[in-house]
Each structure stands twice: as structure tokens, then as C-alpha cells.
Amino acid sequence: MMGQTNPPALVAQVWGIPISQPNPEKVKLIKLVISVACAGAVFRLLLFIFAVVNSGDDVAFWSDTVGLAVSLSIPLCGYMGAKNNSKELICWFTGCNGLIFFVMFIDAVNYYRGSTADEEGRSGADVVPYSVVTIPGIILAALSFKYGAELNSKRDNILVRSAVPPVAFVQQPPLQPQQVVINVGSGGPAAAGYPQQYQQPQPFAPAQMQYQQQQQQQHLQFQQQPQQMQFQQQLQQPVVAHAVEASKNGF
């Protein structure tokens, strides 16, 4: 008899990512982390293109390429950490963005303070490009740190990546002992006059089985004793009759 299977866990799909026991807060956190990670990757790619276009130096090109590869690893950690529920990747994503936010914020403060303290001042051609690059970077780093920390705090009960099918529990019926019928006597119980014997099966009792065989042999011998006595009497009757007749003729 087949038992009932376990009910499958409630799983929702968020941009192709399975989430167990979904609720709006968890879904929102995953979407936000993936969004800021993708936005950070696009932002770093745009900075790389801008740097390559404005610089014609080969050395600067290769240094910018290495910097791009390193900078893209940070949003990649955020995306893979949210997708695979990896504590290490989420912590790396959060920590790096926190450090980037701190460095860029201090640099921006020093830059704007230096521009106002300078007697000659800085023209708009200098401040605007710096602001276009720095302000979005600070905002993305702050949001990445915030959402990454929140996702890491709720990481344990968010994702289920395994797709194991539910296991069906099979309930075995109890085994019913069967009776073994032993007919005593070659002619059956009706002919021999002996009742049938019922014995419970013992799979691991060789001594008991040997005892049953001995008992059966004794019953067979007991049944054959009257037949042997009757056969001996039949053999003795002609001999006795012949001796009586011979004695009569002699006398």
C-alpha cells in the first residue's frame, strides 16, 4: 500500500531564480540586488569606453582593461550570490561596495572643498565631468551596500536550488504467519487415524526442523508396526498348519 507523498514546497520564479516560501520582501530584495549589480556593471563598462575614447595611449588601454575586469567582478559576485544563495559572494559584494562608497565619498568631499578653496577656482568644464562620474558611482555603491547587507541578513530562508523530487513513503503490510500442515502416515490422516499437526514456520530453526522430521519418522514406524506383525502372522500360519498336519500323519 502506497503512502501519501510529501507536499512539494512552494516555489516561485524571480527572473528565472527559484525561491522557496516567497514573500514580497524577499522577492524585492533579490530584484534590488540583481538590479544594482547589473547597473554597476553597465556603469563601469561605460566608464571604460569613455576612458578608451579619450585616451590614445596603449599602456592606458591595457591598464583600463585590467581595471574593468576587476571592477566587473564585484557586480558579478552580487548577481551570483543572489542567484545561488552564496554567503561568501554576497559578503564580498557588500564589503567591496561599502569600501568603494567610503573612498569615493571622501574623494568627492576633498575635491569640492579644494575647488572652492582655490583662489582661481575651477571651471565648469572640470567640475561637471567629475560630478557625472562620481555622483552616480557613490549612489550605486551606497545602494549596493544597503541591499547586499539586507539580503545577507535574510539569506538563510530565501533560496532553494536543489530540485529533488518528493519521496513516496511506502507502508509495508504486516507479514501474516502461515501454517504448515504435516500429514502423519502414508495413508493420510483419515486412513491412519492420526490428526493433522499445525506448526508455525521457523525460518532460522534447523534444530526444530530436525526434531519434526524425527517425530514424523517415529509416527511412520508406529504405523508400520501392525502391518509388520500381520505379515509375520501370515507367514507363520502355513508353517504351523504344515506342522500340525505332519504330526497328525505321523501319529
N, C-alpha and C positions, 0 to 999 in steps of 0.2 A: 504494500500500500504506500503510495507516494504521499509525502507530507507537503505542506504548503511551503512555497518558496518565500524567501525574504523579499519584502517590497523594495524596489530599486530606489536609491537615493535621488532626491530632487536635484536635477542638474539643469542649469541654464547656460546658454551660449552668449558670451560677450565678445563680439568681434572675433569669433572662432575659438574663444578660450572657454573651456568648461568650468563652471563654478558650482560647487555644491552648496545647498541651503542658501540660495541667493536672497539678498535683501537690497533695497535701494542704496544703502550706504556703501556696501561692499562693491556693488557694481559701479557706483560713482567713483570710488577710489581707484579702481583698476583703470577705468576710462581716463581719469585725470592723469595718472602716472604715465600711461602709454601716450597720451596726447602731448604732455610736456616733454617726454623723451623724443618723440618724433619732431616736435617743434625745435628742440635743441639741436637735433641732427641737421635739420634744414638750415637753421641759423648759422651753424658752424660751416656748413657747405657753402653758403652764400658769402661768408667772410673769406673763405679760401679762394673763391672765384674772384672776389674783389681784390684780394691781395695779389693774385697772379696777374690780373689785367693791369694793375697799376705798377707792377714791378717787372722789369725785363731781365733781372739777374737770375742765372741758372742756380746759383747757390741758394738764393732766397726761395726759388721754386721748390727745391728739394726739402729745405727746412720747413716750408709751409706744408708740404705733403706729409712729412712725418708728424707735424703738429696736428694736421687734420685727422690722421689715423688715430692718434692718441685721444684727441677730443671726441671723436665719434665713438670710442669705446665706452664713454660714460653714458650717453643715452642708450646705447645698446645694452648695457648692464641693466638699466631701468626697464627696458622692454622685456628682456629675457627673464628678469627677476619677477616681474608681474605675471608673465605668462606661465612660468614653471614653478612659481611659489618658492623661489630660492632666497633664503635669508641672506646669504653672502652677497649675492648680486644686488639685492635691494639696499643692504647696508652700504655697499660700495657706491652705488648711485647716490644715496642720500648724503654720505660723507663728502664725496667729491663736489657735489653741488653746494653744500654748505661752505666748503673751503673756497670755491670759486666766487660765491656771493661775498664772502668776507674780503677777499683780495680785491675784487672789482669795486666794491663799495668804498674801501679805504683809498684806492687809487683815484676814484672819481672825486671824492672829497678833497684830496690833495690837489687834484687838477683844477677844480673850480676855485679853490681858495688861492692857488697860485696865480690864476688868471686875473683875479680881482686885486691881488696884492701887487701885481706888476704895474709899474708906472705907465709903461707904454700900453699895457692891455693886450688882449688877444682879439683878433678879428673874428667875425662870424664864420669865415672860411675855415678857421681852426677848430672852433667850438662845436659847430654843427656836425661835422663828420664824427668827431669823438662821441658826441651825445647819441648819434644814431647807432653807433656800435655798442656803446657802454650801457645805456639805459635798458634796451631790450635784453641784453645779457644778464644784467642784475635781476631783472624781473623774472626771467626764465630760471635762473639759479635759485632764487628765493622760492618760487612755486615748486620747483623740483624737490628742494629740500623739505618743504612743508608736506607735500603729498606723499613723498617717499617715506618720511617718518611715520605718518599716519597709517600707510599701508603696512609698514613693518610691524606696527603695534597690533594690527588685526590680521597678521599673516597666517596664524595657525589654523584658522577655521574658514579660509577663503577658497582655496583651490583643491580640486581633486583631479589628478592627472591620470590615475590608473583607471582602466576600463575593464575591470574584472566582472564577468557575468555573475549573477546571483547563484548561490549554491543551493541545490534542492536537497532537503533533508529527507532521507528515505527511512521510514519506520518499519523495521522488520517485525513480522508477526511472531509471537512466541511459539517455539517448537513444541508440538504435541508428542508425548512419548507413545510409541506404537508397541503393541503386544505381540509377542512371538508365541505361536501355538505349536506345541510339541505333541504329536500323536504317539502314544505309548503302545507298542505292539505292532506286529506286522500286519495284522488284520484290521487295524483301525480301532477306535475306541468302542464302537458298537460290538465288534466281534470279540475283542479281548476282555471287555467288561471294565476297562480302566478309564477313569475320567481324563479329560484333557487338562494339561498343565499350561498355565499362563505365566510367562516370565518377562519382566521388563528388560529391554535391551541394555546391555552394558558394553559400550564400545571399547573400553580400556580395562577389561577384567578377564584376562586369559585363564586365571586360576578358576574362576567361577564357571567359565565355559567348559573347562576340563571336568569339573565336578558334575555339570549337567550331562556330559557325554557318559561319564561313569554310571550315573543314575539310570540313564537310558539303556545302557548295556545290561545292568542288573535286572531291569524290568523285562528286557528281552529274554534273558536267561531264565527268569522266573516263569515267563510264559511258555518257554520251550520245555520245561521240566515235565509237565503232564504228558506232552506229546512223546517225549523220550520214554517215559515209563510205559505208556500204552504200546509203543513199538516193541519194547523189550518183552512185554507180556505176550504180544502176538508171536514173537519169535520163540518164546518158551512153550506156548501151547502145543505145537506139533511134537516137540521133543517129549513133553510129558505124556501126551496121548500115545506116542510110539512106545514109550517105556511101559505104560500100563498094558498095552496090547501084547507086548512081548512077554511081560510077566504072566499074563493070562495063558498064552500059548505054552509057556514053559511048564506051568503047573497043570 
